[in-house]
Amino acid sequence: MIYFERGSRTDVITAEETRAILRQVFDAMGPKKRVMAIPPDFTRANSYAGPITEMIYDYYGDTLTDVMPALGTHSPMTPEQIKAMFGHLPADKVRVHDWRNDVVTIGTVPGSYVQEVSEGRLDYEMNVQVNKLLLDPSFDLILSVGQVVPHEVIGMANYTKNIFVGVGGSDFINKSHFIGASYGMERIMGRAKSPVRDVFEYARTHYLSHVPIVYVLTVRAKDDATGEMVTRGLYIGDDFECFRKAAELSLETNFIMVDREIRKCIVYLDPEEFKSTWLGNKAVYRTRMALADDADLIVLAPALKEFGEDKTIDGLIRKYGYKGTPHTLKCTEENQDLKDNLGASAHLIHGSSEGRFRITYCSGPEMSREEIEGVGFQYCPYGEMVARYPIDTLKDGWNTMPDGEEIYYISNPALGLWAYPDRFKD
Protein backbone atom coordinates (compact mmCIF):
# COMPACT_ATOMS: atom_id res chain seq x y z
CA MET A 1 0.00 0.00 0.00
CA ILE A 2 0.98 3.64 -0.42
CA TYR A 3 1.20 5.62 2.82
CA PHE A 4 2.08 8.95 1.21
CA GLU A 5 2.67 10.35 -2.28
CA ARG A 6 3.51 13.81 -3.48
CA GLY A 7 5.50 15.11 -6.39
CA SER A 8 5.72 17.01 -9.66
CA ARG A 9 8.42 18.43 -11.93
CA THR A 10 8.06 21.82 -10.26
CA ASP A 11 7.44 20.75 -6.66
CA VAL A 12 9.98 21.59 -3.96
CA ILE A 13 9.48 19.62 -0.75
CA THR A 14 11.39 21.38 2.01
CA ALA A 15 13.17 19.81 4.97
CA GLU A 16 10.42 21.02 7.30
CA GLU A 17 7.75 19.49 5.08
CA THR A 18 9.68 16.23 4.83
CA ARG A 19 9.94 16.01 8.61
CA ALA A 20 6.20 16.69 8.99
CA ILE A 21 5.34 14.06 6.35
CA LEU A 22 7.47 11.43 8.09
CA ARG A 23 5.88 12.25 11.43
CA GLN A 24 2.40 11.94 9.91
CA VAL A 25 3.20 8.54 8.36
CA PHE A 26 4.96 7.17 11.45
CA ASP A 27 2.15 8.33 13.72
CA ALA A 28 -0.34 6.51 11.49
CA MET A 29 1.73 3.32 11.66
CA GLY A 30 1.54 3.28 15.44
CA PRO A 31 4.19 2.53 18.06
CA LYS A 32 7.13 0.30 17.17
CA LYS A 33 9.42 -1.72 19.42
CA ARG A 34 12.51 -1.97 17.21
CA VAL A 35 13.29 -0.18 13.94
CA MET A 36 16.04 -0.48 11.34
CA ALA A 37 16.90 2.00 8.58
CA ILE A 38 18.60 1.05 5.30
CA PRO A 39 19.79 4.24 3.55
CA PRO A 40 22.26 4.34 0.65
CA ASP A 41 25.93 5.00 1.33
CA PHE A 42 27.91 8.19 0.81
CA THR A 43 28.19 7.63 -2.96
CA ARG A 44 24.52 8.61 -3.11
CA ALA A 45 24.60 11.60 -0.81
CA ASN A 46 22.50 13.59 -3.31
CA SER A 47 19.56 11.28 -2.56
CA TYR A 48 18.66 13.26 0.60
CA ALA A 49 18.56 9.89 2.38
CA GLY A 50 21.07 11.16 4.92
CA PRO A 51 18.85 13.91 6.36
CA ILE A 52 15.82 11.61 6.15
CA THR A 53 17.65 8.95 8.17
CA GLU A 54 18.54 11.63 10.70
CA MET A 55 14.84 12.59 10.88
CA ILE A 56 13.94 8.93 11.40
CA TYR A 57 16.31 8.88 14.37
CA ASP A 58 14.80 12.11 15.72
CA TYR A 59 11.36 10.48 15.64
CA TYR A 60 12.18 7.00 16.95
CA GLY A 61 15.20 7.74 19.14
CA ASP A 62 16.73 4.58 20.58
CA THR A 63 13.90 2.51 19.08
CA LEU A 64 15.96 2.92 15.92
CA THR A 65 18.60 0.38 16.90
CA ASP A 66 20.38 -0.27 13.59
CA VAL A 67 21.27 1.74 10.50
CA MET A 68 22.79 -0.35 7.71
CA PRO A 69 23.97 1.63 4.67
CA ALA A 70 23.15 -0.22 1.44
CA LEU A 71 26.77 -0.69 0.43
CA GLY A 72 26.25 -3.44 -2.12
CA THR A 73 29.76 -3.96 -3.47
CA HIS A 74 31.02 -0.54 -2.30
CA SER A 75 33.59 0.19 0.37
CA PRO A 76 32.38 0.79 3.96
CA MET A 77 31.67 4.38 4.90
CA THR A 78 34.36 6.22 6.84
CA PRO A 79 33.58 7.96 10.16
CA GLU A 80 33.84 11.28 8.34
CA GLN A 81 31.34 10.19 5.69
CA ILE A 82 28.93 8.90 8.35
CA LYS A 83 29.04 12.24 10.12
CA ALA A 84 28.68 14.24 6.91
CA MET A 85 25.72 12.19 5.66
CA PHE A 86 23.79 11.33 8.81
CA GLY A 87 24.50 14.35 11.04
CA HIS A 88 23.84 13.72 14.72
CA LEU A 89 22.81 10.09 14.28
CA PRO A 90 24.97 8.15 16.77
CA ALA A 91 27.74 6.43 14.83
CA ASP A 92 27.48 3.31 16.99
CA LYS A 93 24.11 2.54 15.37
CA VAL A 94 25.73 2.13 11.93
CA ARG A 95 26.32 -1.45 10.73
CA VAL A 96 28.61 -2.52 7.87
CA HIS A 97 27.15 -4.87 5.26
CA ASP A 98 29.47 -7.57 3.90
CA TRP A 99 28.04 -8.77 0.58
CA ARG A 100 30.24 -11.87 0.46
CA ASN A 101 30.05 -13.20 4.02
CA ASP A 102 27.19 -11.62 5.97
CA VAL A 103 24.17 -12.90 4.07
CA VAL A 104 21.71 -15.78 4.20
CA THR A 105 19.91 -17.43 1.30
CA ILE A 106 16.14 -17.23 1.70
CA GLY A 107 15.04 -18.83 -1.57
CA THR A 108 15.77 -19.17 -5.26
CA VAL A 109 14.56 -17.64 -8.49
CA PRO A 110 14.20 -20.61 -10.89
CA GLY A 111 16.16 -20.69 -14.10
CA SER A 112 12.93 -21.07 -16.06
CA TYR A 113 11.76 -17.66 -14.81
CA VAL A 114 15.12 -16.04 -15.60
CA GLN A 115 14.90 -17.54 -19.09
CA GLU A 116 11.40 -16.15 -19.53
CA VAL A 117 12.13 -12.56 -18.51
CA SER A 118 15.51 -12.42 -20.27
CA GLU A 119 13.88 -13.58 -23.51
CA GLY A 120 15.95 -16.75 -23.58
CA ARG A 121 19.35 -15.14 -23.07
CA LEU A 122 20.03 -16.79 -19.70
CA ASP A 123 18.59 -19.67 -17.76
CA TYR A 124 20.50 -19.90 -14.47
CA GLU A 125 19.00 -20.24 -11.01
CA MET A 126 19.56 -17.31 -8.61
CA ASN A 127 20.00 -17.50 -4.86
CA VAL A 128 17.93 -14.80 -3.14
CA GLN A 129 20.20 -13.42 -0.43
CA VAL A 130 19.90 -10.67 2.17
CA ASN A 131 21.86 -9.56 5.19
CA LYS A 132 20.94 -11.85 8.07
CA LEU A 133 20.01 -8.88 10.28
CA LEU A 134 16.91 -8.23 8.14
CA LEU A 135 15.44 -11.55 9.24
CA ASP A 136 15.63 -10.77 12.95
CA PRO A 137 11.96 -11.08 14.02
CA SER A 138 12.35 -8.43 16.70
CA PHE A 139 12.24 -5.73 14.00
CA ASP A 140 8.68 -4.56 13.48
CA LEU A 141 9.68 -1.87 10.97
CA ILE A 142 12.50 -1.67 8.42
CA LEU A 143 12.70 1.63 6.56
CA SER A 144 14.47 1.43 3.20
CA VAL A 145 15.39 4.98 2.20
CA GLY A 146 16.70 6.18 -1.15
CA GLN A 147 16.38 8.01 -4.45
CA VAL A 148 14.61 6.80 -7.58
CA VAL A 149 16.75 7.77 -10.56
CA PRO A 150 17.54 6.16 -13.95
CA HIS A 151 19.93 3.23 -13.57
CA GLU A 152 22.00 1.20 -16.01
CA VAL A 153 21.46 -2.26 -14.49
CA ILE A 154 17.85 -2.27 -13.41
CA GLY A 155 16.22 0.65 -15.24
CA MET A 156 15.34 2.76 -12.22
CA ALA A 157 17.35 2.69 -9.01
CA ASN A 158 16.06 1.95 -5.54
CA TYR A 159 12.99 0.20 -4.09
CA THR A 160 13.95 -3.51 -3.88
CA LYS A 161 17.40 -2.80 -5.37
CA ASN A 162 18.23 -1.20 -2.03
CA ILE A 163 17.57 -4.60 -0.44
CA PHE A 164 18.68 -7.30 -2.88
CA VAL A 165 21.76 -5.39 -4.06
CA GLY A 166 22.35 -2.83 -1.31
CA VAL A 167 22.25 -5.41 1.50
CA GLY A 168 22.22 -8.50 -0.70
CA GLY A 169 24.69 -11.26 -1.50
CA SER A 170 27.19 -12.05 -4.22
CA ASP A 171 25.18 -14.63 -6.17
CA PHE A 172 22.11 -12.45 -6.62
CA ILE A 173 24.13 -9.27 -7.21
CA ASN A 174 26.36 -10.88 -9.83
CA LYS A 175 23.62 -12.69 -11.70
CA SER A 176 21.15 -9.79 -11.67
CA HIS A 177 23.79 -7.46 -13.09
CA PHE A 178 24.58 -9.97 -15.82
CA ILE A 179 20.90 -10.18 -16.80
CA GLY A 180 20.90 -6.42 -17.33
CA ALA A 181 24.08 -6.46 -19.39
CA SER A 182 22.93 -9.40 -21.52
CA TYR A 183 19.52 -7.87 -22.15
CA GLY A 184 20.99 -4.48 -23.10
CA MET A 185 21.33 -1.20 -21.21
CA GLU A 186 19.52 0.82 -23.85
CA ARG A 187 16.46 -1.40 -23.44
CA ILE A 188 16.48 -1.03 -19.65
CA MET A 189 17.60 2.46 -18.62
CA GLY A 190 14.74 4.70 -17.54
CA ARG A 191 12.17 1.88 -17.26
CA ALA A 192 10.46 1.00 -13.98
CA LYS A 193 9.78 -2.48 -15.35
CA SER A 194 12.67 -4.52 -16.73
CA PRO A 195 13.85 -8.14 -16.67
CA VAL A 196 16.06 -7.32 -13.69
CA ARG A 197 13.21 -5.65 -11.84
CA ASP A 198 10.99 -8.64 -12.64
CA VAL A 199 13.51 -10.91 -10.93
CA PHE A 200 13.62 -8.59 -7.91
CA GLU A 201 9.82 -8.58 -7.70
CA TYR A 202 9.76 -12.38 -7.87
CA ALA A 203 12.19 -12.49 -4.96
CA ARG A 204 10.22 -9.92 -2.96
CA THR A 205 6.80 -11.49 -3.40
CA HIS A 206 7.97 -15.08 -2.85
CA TYR A 207 10.51 -14.69 -0.07
CA LEU A 208 10.42 -11.26 1.58
CA SER A 209 6.75 -10.40 1.92
CA HIS A 210 6.78 -11.35 5.62
CA VAL A 211 9.53 -8.81 6.43
CA PRO A 212 8.06 -5.40 7.49
CA ILE A 213 9.86 -3.22 4.92
CA VAL A 214 8.50 0.24 4.09
CA TYR A 215 10.18 2.22 1.29
CA VAL A 216 10.84 5.95 1.62
CA LEU A 217 11.61 7.11 -1.93
CA THR A 218 12.77 10.52 -3.09
CA VAL A 219 12.93 12.06 -6.54
CA ARG A 220 15.62 14.75 -6.69
CA ALA A 221 16.83 17.29 -9.22
CA LYS A 222 18.82 20.48 -9.51
CA ASP A 223 16.77 23.65 -9.15
CA ASP A 224 17.15 25.77 -12.29
CA ALA A 225 17.19 29.03 -10.33
CA THR A 226 19.62 28.16 -7.54
CA GLY A 227 21.54 25.20 -8.92
CA GLU A 228 20.94 23.39 -5.62
CA MET A 229 19.55 19.88 -5.32
CA VAL A 230 15.88 19.86 -4.29
CA THR A 231 13.32 17.17 -3.56
CA ARG A 232 10.68 17.04 -6.31
CA GLY A 233 8.87 13.97 -5.00
CA LEU A 234 8.42 11.88 -1.87
CA TYR A 235 6.71 8.49 -1.93
CA ILE A 236 6.28 6.16 1.03
CA GLY A 237 4.84 2.66 0.69
CA ASP A 238 5.47 -1.06 0.78
CA ASP A 239 4.77 -2.24 -2.77
CA PHE A 240 5.58 -1.83 -6.46
CA GLU A 241 2.90 0.81 -7.01
CA CYS A 242 4.69 3.23 -4.71
CA PHE A 243 7.90 2.70 -6.65
CA ARG A 244 6.13 2.95 -10.02
CA LYS A 245 4.78 6.41 -9.18
CA ALA A 246 8.19 7.61 -8.06
CA ALA A 247 9.73 6.19 -11.24
CA GLU A 248 7.22 8.04 -13.42
CA LEU A 249 8.20 11.35 -11.83
CA SER A 250 11.90 10.51 -12.05
CA LEU A 251 11.56 9.84 -15.76
CA GLU A 252 9.96 13.26 -16.20
CA THR A 253 12.50 14.97 -13.95
CA ASN A 254 15.82 13.16 -14.48
CA PHE A 255 15.62 12.14 -18.16
CA ILE A 256 17.24 14.75 -20.40
CA MET A 257 16.44 14.36 -24.10
CA VAL A 258 19.01 16.35 -26.11
CA ASP A 259 17.99 18.09 -29.31
CA ARG A 260 21.01 16.83 -31.26
CA GLU A 261 23.63 14.15 -30.84
CA ILE A 262 26.58 15.10 -28.64
CA ARG A 263 29.95 15.04 -30.37
CA LYS A 264 32.04 16.11 -27.38
CA CYS A 265 30.81 15.53 -23.86
CA ILE A 266 32.66 16.68 -20.73
CA VAL A 267 31.62 14.90 -17.53
CA TYR A 268 32.90 15.92 -14.10
CA LEU A 269 33.22 13.38 -11.27
CA ASP A 270 33.02 15.04 -7.86
CA PRO A 271 36.06 13.89 -5.84
CA GLU A 272 33.91 13.37 -2.73
CA GLU A 273 31.71 10.87 -4.57
CA PHE A 274 33.73 9.23 -7.35
CA LYS A 275 37.03 7.49 -6.68
CA SER A 276 36.65 4.42 -8.93
CA THR A 277 35.55 3.60 -12.45
CA TRP A 278 33.05 1.18 -10.84
CA LEU A 279 31.13 4.35 -9.88
CA GLY A 280 32.65 6.83 -12.29
CA ASN A 281 31.52 4.91 -15.35
CA LYS A 282 28.11 6.44 -14.80
CA ALA A 283 29.67 8.98 -17.14
CA VAL A 284 29.60 6.24 -19.78
CA TYR A 285 26.31 4.52 -18.90
CA ARG A 286 24.20 7.63 -18.57
CA THR A 287 25.42 9.45 -21.71
CA ARG A 288 25.87 6.65 -24.26
CA MET A 289 22.40 7.09 -25.79
CA ALA A 290 23.12 10.78 -26.40
CA LEU A 291 26.56 10.37 -27.96
CA ALA A 292 27.12 10.45 -31.71
CA ASP A 293 29.19 7.82 -33.48
CA ASP A 294 32.88 8.76 -33.22
CA ALA A 295 32.10 11.16 -30.36
CA ASP A 296 34.53 12.06 -27.57
CA LEU A 297 33.54 11.43 -23.97
CA ILE A 298 35.92 13.26 -21.63
CA VAL A 299 35.70 12.11 -18.00
CA LEU A 300 37.25 14.52 -15.50
CA ALA A 301 38.14 12.32 -12.52
CA PRO A 302 40.47 14.16 -10.13
CA ALA A 303 40.09 11.63 -7.28
CA LEU A 304 40.27 8.43 -9.33
CA LYS A 305 42.41 5.89 -7.48
CA GLU A 306 41.02 2.45 -8.38
CA PHE A 307 38.82 0.58 -10.83
CA GLY A 308 36.75 -1.61 -8.52
CA GLU A 309 35.86 -0.82 -4.93
CA ASP A 310 36.35 -4.50 -4.09
CA LYS A 311 39.89 -5.92 -4.47
CA THR A 312 38.67 -8.94 -6.42
CA ILE A 313 36.63 -6.81 -8.82
CA ASP A 314 39.47 -4.31 -9.20
CA GLY A 315 41.80 -7.12 -10.21
CA LEU A 316 39.33 -8.47 -12.77
CA ILE A 317 38.88 -5.05 -14.37
CA ARG A 318 42.65 -4.65 -14.64
CA LYS A 319 42.95 -8.15 -16.12
CA TYR A 320 40.20 -8.04 -18.74
CA GLY A 321 39.53 -4.35 -19.41
CA TYR A 322 36.61 -2.46 -20.94
CA LYS A 323 36.90 -4.02 -24.40
CA GLY A 324 33.34 -4.58 -25.54
CA THR A 325 30.57 -7.15 -25.25
CA PRO A 326 31.95 -9.88 -27.56
CA HIS A 327 35.35 -9.83 -25.82
CA THR A 328 33.81 -9.86 -22.34
CA LEU A 329 31.35 -12.65 -23.11
CA LYS A 330 34.15 -14.76 -24.61
CA CYS A 331 36.36 -14.16 -21.57
CA THR A 332 33.47 -15.01 -19.25
CA GLU A 333 32.83 -18.25 -21.07
CA GLU A 334 36.50 -19.23 -20.91
CA ASN A 335 37.56 -18.04 -17.45
CA GLN A 336 36.27 -19.22 -14.09
CA ASP A 337 37.18 -15.99 -12.28
CA LEU A 338 34.67 -14.08 -14.40
CA LYS A 339 32.09 -16.86 -14.18
CA ASP A 340 32.34 -16.50 -10.40
CA ASN A 341 31.93 -12.71 -10.62
CA LEU A 342 29.27 -12.04 -13.25
CA GLY A 343 28.74 -8.56 -11.82
CA ALA A 344 32.25 -7.71 -12.95
CA SER A 345 31.50 -9.07 -16.43
CA ALA A 346 28.37 -6.92 -16.57
CA HIS A 347 30.33 -3.86 -15.46
CA LEU A 348 32.97 -4.42 -18.15
CA ILE A 349 30.20 -4.46 -20.75
CA HIS A 350 28.52 -1.39 -19.32
CA GLY A 351 31.77 0.58 -19.28
CA SER A 352 32.71 -0.10 -22.88
CA SER A 353 31.89 2.18 -25.79
CA GLU A 354 31.74 -0.92 -28.02
CA GLY A 355 34.11 0.97 -30.28
CA ARG A 356 31.40 3.48 -31.18
CA PHE A 357 32.87 6.51 -29.34
CA ARG A 358 36.11 7.37 -27.53
CA ILE A 359 36.39 7.48 -23.73
CA THR A 360 39.19 9.56 -22.19
CA TYR A 361 39.72 9.41 -18.45
CA CYS A 362 41.50 12.44 -16.99
CA SER A 363 42.86 11.47 -13.59
CA GLY A 364 44.84 13.09 -10.83
CA PRO A 365 48.09 11.75 -9.40
CA GLU A 366 46.69 8.51 -7.91
CA MET A 367 46.03 6.79 -11.26
CA SER A 368 48.66 6.52 -13.99
CA ARG A 369 48.47 6.63 -17.76
CA GLU A 370 49.59 3.00 -17.90
CA GLU A 371 46.76 1.87 -15.63
CA ILE A 372 44.05 3.75 -17.52
CA GLU A 373 45.26 2.76 -20.96
CA GLY A 374 45.71 -0.79 -19.68
CA VAL A 375 41.95 -1.23 -19.23
CA GLY A 376 41.12 0.20 -22.65
CA PHE A 377 40.50 3.90 -22.04
CA GLN A 378 42.40 6.85 -23.45
CA TYR A 379 44.28 9.04 -20.95
CA CYS A 380 44.90 12.73 -20.37
CA PRO A 381 46.18 14.41 -17.18
CA TYR A 382 43.36 16.11 -15.28
CA GLY A 383 45.12 19.46 -15.08
CA GLU A 384 45.78 19.57 -18.80
CA MET A 385 42.16 18.89 -19.72
CA VAL A 386 40.73 21.31 -17.13
CA ALA A 387 42.97 24.03 -18.52
CA ARG A 388 41.25 23.45 -21.87
CA TYR A 389 37.77 23.16 -20.34
CA PRO A 390 37.64 25.15 -17.07
CA ILE A 391 34.73 23.62 -15.18
CA ASP A 392 34.01 26.78 -13.19
CA THR A 393 33.08 28.52 -16.45
CA LEU A 394 30.82 25.76 -17.77
CA LYS A 395 27.10 25.33 -17.30
CA ASP A 396 25.23 22.04 -17.46
CA GLY A 397 24.17 21.44 -21.05
CA TRP A 398 25.45 23.00 -24.26
CA ASN A 399 28.44 25.37 -24.11
CA THR A 400 30.37 27.17 -26.83
CA MET A 401 34.05 27.61 -26.05
CA PRO A 402 35.93 30.83 -26.92
CA ASP A 403 37.37 29.19 -30.05
CA GLY A 404 33.88 28.20 -31.23
CA GLU A 405 34.01 24.53 -30.23
CA GLU A 406 30.64 23.20 -29.00
CA ILE A 407 30.62 20.85 -26.01
CA TYR A 408 28.02 19.37 -23.71
CA TYR A 409 28.83 19.56 -19.99
CA ILE A 410 27.49 17.34 -17.19
CA SER A 411 28.46 18.24 -13.63
CA ASN A 412 27.22 14.98 -12.09
CA PRO A 413 26.29 11.93 -14.21
CA ALA A 414 24.53 10.26 -11.28
CA LEU A 415 21.67 12.75 -11.41
CA GLY A 416 20.14 11.88 -14.75
CA LEU A 417 20.00 10.00 -18.01
CA TRP A 418 20.75 11.63 -21.34
CA ALA A 419 19.54 10.46 -24.74
CA TYR A 420 19.00 11.52 -28.34
CA PRO A 421 15.53 10.48 -29.58
CA ASP A 422 16.82 8.28 -32.42
CA ARG A 423 18.97 6.30 -29.96
CA PHE A 424 16.36 5.85 -27.25
CA LYS A 425 14.77 2.49 -27.90
CA ASP A 426 11.24 2.54 -26.54
N, C-alpha and C positions, 0 to 999 in steps of 0.2 A: 504494500500500500504506500501511497504518497502522504507524508505528514505535512510537507510544506513545498510550495513551488512559487517562484517569482523570477522573472527575468525578461529582458528585451535587449535589443542592440543598443538602445540609448539609456537603459537603466543604470544607475549607480547606487549600489547598496553599501551604505556606510558601515563603519565599524560598530557604531552605536546601534544601527538597525540590525546588523548581524547578531550582536549580543542579545538583543531583544527577541529576535526570531528563535535563537537557540533556547532561550529561557522558556518561551512559549511552547516549543516542541517538547522540551524535557519535562516541563510541568505536566503536559498532557500525558506523557508516558508513565508518570507516577514514580514513586520512590524506587531507587535501585540499591542493591547491597554491594555490588562490586562491578566496576566499569573498566573497560580497556579502550584505548584509542589507538588507531593505526593510521597515522598521517604519512605522507611521503617524506623522503629525506631531504637534505639540504639542496640537492640538485634540482629540486622543484620548489624552491623558495617562493617563486612567483605565484604559486597556487593559492596563497593566503591560508594554507592549511596550518601554518605555524601559529598565527594569531587565533585561529579558530580552536586549535588544540589548547591554547592558553585559556581561552574562554570556557572550554569544557572543564578544565581544571578549576577555574573560578567558580563554576556552578557546582561541581560535584565534590571538590576538595579531596580529602583522602579516600573517598569512595572510588575515585579514579586511581587505581593501584598500579596500572601498567600502561606505558606508552611505548609502542613498538614501531619505530619508523619502518616503512615498507622499502627496505633496502634492495630487495631482489638480489641482483648480482653485484650491487655497488659496494663500495667500501663503507665501513661503519662511520657514523658521524663523529667528529671531534668534539671535545667539550666546548670549544669556541663556537662551532656550528650549532650545537644544541642550544646554547645561550642566545645566539643571534636569531634563531628560528622560533624558539618556544618561550622566550622571555623569562618570566619568573616561575615557570614550571620547574619543580624540583628535579634536578638532574638524576637523582637516584631512582626516579620512576621510569627512566628510559631503559629499554631492553634492546639488545643487539640480536638481530635475526641472522642465523647462519643457514644459508640456502642449501648447503651440502650435508650438514650434520644434525640440524635441529628440527627436523620435520618428521611427520608421521604420514603414512599412506592411508587414506580413508576410503579409497575405492578406485575404480578404473573406468576410463572411457574406452569402450570396445573399438577395435580396429575397424569393424564394419561401419561404425558411425563416423570415424575419421575419414574413411574412404568416401562415404556419402557426401560429407560437407566439403571435402577437398576436391570433389569432382574426379575421384579416382587417382589423384596424384600420390597419395600416401595411404597406408592401411595399417599402421602400427597401433598397438595398444598404449594408452597413456596412464601412468599412475597419478592419481589425484592426491597432491601432497599439500599440507599446510603446517605452519609452525605448531608444535604440540601445545603451546600455551592457549591457542584458540579453543581447544577442546576441553579446557578446564570447566566443569559444570558450575563452578561457583560464580562465573561471569553471567550476569543477567542482562548485560548490554555491552556490545562491542561496536564502537563508532569508527567506521572507516571513512577517513576524511581525504579529499583530494580534488583535483581540477580535471574537468573533462575538456580535452583538447585533441585535435587530430594527431594520430599516432601511426607509425609506419608498420608495426607488427600486427596490431589488432583493429585498426581503423579509427577508434576513438579511445583515448586513454581513460583509465580509472574504472570505477564500479568494481566488478569482480577481478579486474586486473590487479587492483591494489591488494587482493587477497592471494590469488593463485600464482601471481608473479612476485608481488611485493613481499609477501611472507610465505611464499611457496617453496617447492623443492626442485632439485635439478632436473629430474625426469620430465616433469610437466613444463617447466620453463623452457628447457631445450627443445622439446618436441612441439610445443605451441609456437615457438618462434620459427621453427622450420616449416610448419604449416603455412605461416604467413609468407615466408620467403618463396616457398614452392608455388603458392597460389598467385603471387604477384602483388607487390606493393601498390602499384597504380590501381589495382582492382579493390584495394582494401582501404587505403587512406581516406579519412573523412567519412567513413560509413559506420553507423552504430551497429549494424548487423554485418558480420563477416564470418568466414569459416572458423577463425580463431575465437571470435566471440561466441559462436554456436557451441564450440567445445567447452568454453568457460561456463556457459549457461547449463549445459548438460551436467557438468560437475557440480554446479551450485544446486540445481534442483534435485539431483539424485543423492548428493552426499553432504550438503552443507545447510540444508533447509532448517535443520533443528538448532543451528547455532544462531544466537540472537544478534545478527549483524544489521545495523542501520547505516546507510550511506549518506554522508554529508558532502554534496558535490557542488563545486563552484564552477562558474564560467567567467574567465578573466580576459581583459584586453587593455591595451594602452588607451588612455583618454586622449583624443585628438587635441584638445585645448592645452592640457598640462603636460602630456607625455608620460604621466604616471600610470601605473597599473591600477585598474579599478575592477570591482566585482560587478559584472553585468547580470549574473544569474546565481541563484542559490536554490538547490533542490535537495530535499531530505526525504528518504524513503527506503524501503527494503526490497524493491523488486526492479525488474527490467524497465518498467514504464517510467519510473523516476529517472533512470539513466537515459532512456530514449529522449525524454523532454530536454534534459540538459544537453544531450548530443545535438539535438536540432538547433538549439540556440548557439552552441559552439560552432556549428557549421556556418551559421549566419555571421558570427562574430569573428571567428579565427581563420576563415578560409578566404584567402586573397586571390582573386582571379585577375591576372595581369592582362592588359589590353594588347600586348605584343610579346613575343618570345624574348627572353632575356639572353643577351649575348655575352655580357660580363656581369657577374654577380659577386658582390663583396659581402661576406658574412662575418660578423664579429662574434667571438666566443668570450663571454665575460669570464675573467680569470677566477672569480669566486665560484663559478658554477661548472666550468668546463676545463678539465685537466686531462682528459683522455679522448681518443677518437671513438671509444665505445659510446660516449655521450656526445662528443663534438660532431660526429657524423650526422647529427640532425641537420647540419648544414647541407648535407647531401640528400638525405631522405626527403626533407620538407621542400626542397627547391627543384628536384629533378623534373617534375611535371611542368615547370615553367621555363626550363632551360632549352635553348635552341640546340640543334645539332652543331657540334664543333664549338660550343660555348666554353667560356672560362669561368670556373667557380673558384674564387679566391677565399680561403678560410683563414681569417686572422685569429690565431690561437696563441696568445702570449704566455699562457700558463700550461701549455701542453707538456706533459712529462711521461705519459705512458699511452699504450694502445688499449689494453683491457684493464678494468679495475680489479680483476681477479688474476692472480699470477698465472694460473693455467690458461685462461683465455688470452692474456697478453702474449704468452708464448706461442699460442696457436696463430694469432694474428701475425706475429713476426715471422712465423714459419711459412704460412700459406699466402698471406697478402690479400689485398683487395683487387682481385684479378678477373672478376666477372663470374657470371652464373655457371657457364659450362665448366670452367676450370675448377670452381669450388665444388660443384656436384661430383666431378670426376675424383677430386681429392677426397671427398667424403666417402665415396664408394670404396676407395682403395686404402683408406687409412683409418685405423681403429680410434686414434685420438680424436678425430673429427666426428666419427660415429658416436663416440661417447659424449660429445659436446656439440650437439646439433644447434644449440643457440649461437655458438661461435660461427658455425657454417652459415646460419641465417644472417648474422651480422656482416660477414664477409661479402655476402651477396648484396645486402642493403647498402653497404658502403662503396660499392663499385659503380662507376659510371657506365659500365658495359661497353667502354670504348666510344661512347656517344659524345661525351664532353670531357674537358680536362679538369682535374681537381688539383689545386695547389695549396698545400698547407704551409702557413707562415708561422713558424714557432719561435719561441724565445730560446734562452740558453739551455733549457733542460732537455731538448730533443734535437738531435743532430740531423744534418742533411742525409747522412747515410741511413739512419733509421727510417726516416720518412720515405725516401726513395726506395728503400728496401721492401716496403709493403705495397708499393705500386703508385704512390702519389708523387706529384711534382713538389719541389721545395723552393721556398724563398725565405730569407730572414725576415722576421716580423718587422724590425725597424725599417728595413728597405721598402717594404710594401706600404707601411703606414706613412712613410714620407711621400709616397706617390698618391695615396688615398687617405688623407688625414681624417680620421673618424669623427673628430670633434666638429668638422665642417659639413658632415654628411647628414642627410635626413633619411628616414626610412622611406623606401620607394625609389623612384627615378631621380637621378642626379646627373647634371651635365658638368663635367670638369672644365677648368679654365681653358684647356686645349681643345675643347669641343667633344671629348670622348663621353659617351653615354654609359652610365653604369646603374645597376640596381643595388641598393644597400639594404641589408637586414641586420638590425642591431641585436636580435636574439631569435635564433631559428626555432627555439622551443615554444614560441608563442603562437605559431600559426602554421598554415599549409599554403603553399603558393602553387598556382597552376595556370597554364594557358589553355583556353577552352578546347583546342584541337587535341591536346594531350591528356585531358581529363576524361578517362573512360567511365562513362556512367553505366 
